[in-house]
Amino acid sequence: MDNRLLEILVCPLCKGKLQHDRQAQELICHVDKLAYPIRDGIPVMLADEARQTVAGRPIEPA
């Protein structure tokens, strides 16, 4: 994944920074507790496609 692309991508819900997990091929939002998958080198930035990183409900953006 291109580092320049990682610098401009933000969480679609809270607009916060994302952390790239290279091993799991995911972009992680720690605020919303969601991990967005990267498929074939393309980040899938849809909340419906993200998985929760902790049990419970994700935090709703203000």
C-alpha positions in Angstrom: 0.0 0.0 0.0 1.3 3.4 -1.0 2.4 5.6 2.0 1.2 8.7 0.3 -2.3 7.2 0.1 -2.1 6.2 3.8 -1.4 9.8 4.8 -4.6 11.1 3.2 -7.0 8.3 4.1 -9.2 8.9 7.1 -12.0 6.9 8.8 -15.3 7.6 6.9 -17.2 7.8 10.2 -15.1 10.0 12.5 -12.6 11.4 10.0 -9.8 10.3 12.3 -6.4 8.9 11.4 -6.1 5.2 10.5 -3.3 2.8 11.5 -2.1 0.4 8.8 -1.8 -3.2 10.0 0.4 -4.7 7.2 0.2 -8.3 8.5 -3.7 -8.4 8.7 -4.1 -6.1 5.6 -6.4 -3.7 7.4 -6.7 0.0 8.2 -7.7 0.4 11.9 -9.6 3.3 13.5 -9.0 3.2 17.2 -11.8 5.8 17.9 -14.6 3.8 16.3 -13.0 0.4 17.1 -13.3 -0.7 13.4 -10.9 -2.3 11.0 -11.3 -1.7 7.3 -10.0 -4.5 5.0 -7.5 -4.0 2.2 -8.4 -6.3 -0.7 -6.0 -6.6 -3.7 -4.2 -3.5 -2.5 -7.4 -1.4 -2.4 -8.8 -0.2 0.9 -12.5 -0.9 1.4 -13.6 2.2 3.3 -17.3 1.1 3.9 -18.5 0.8 7.5 -20.6 -2.2 6.4 -17.4 -4.0 5.3 -15.4 -3.2 8.5 -15.1 -5.5 11.4 -15.2 -4.5 15.0 -11.9 -4.6 16.8 -13.5 -5.1 20.2 -16.7 -6.6 21.4 -19.7 -4.4 21.7 -21.1 -1.5 19.6 -18.8 0.9 17.8 -18.8 4.5 19.1 -21.1 6.7 17.2 -19.4 9.8 15.7 -20.5 13.2 17.2 
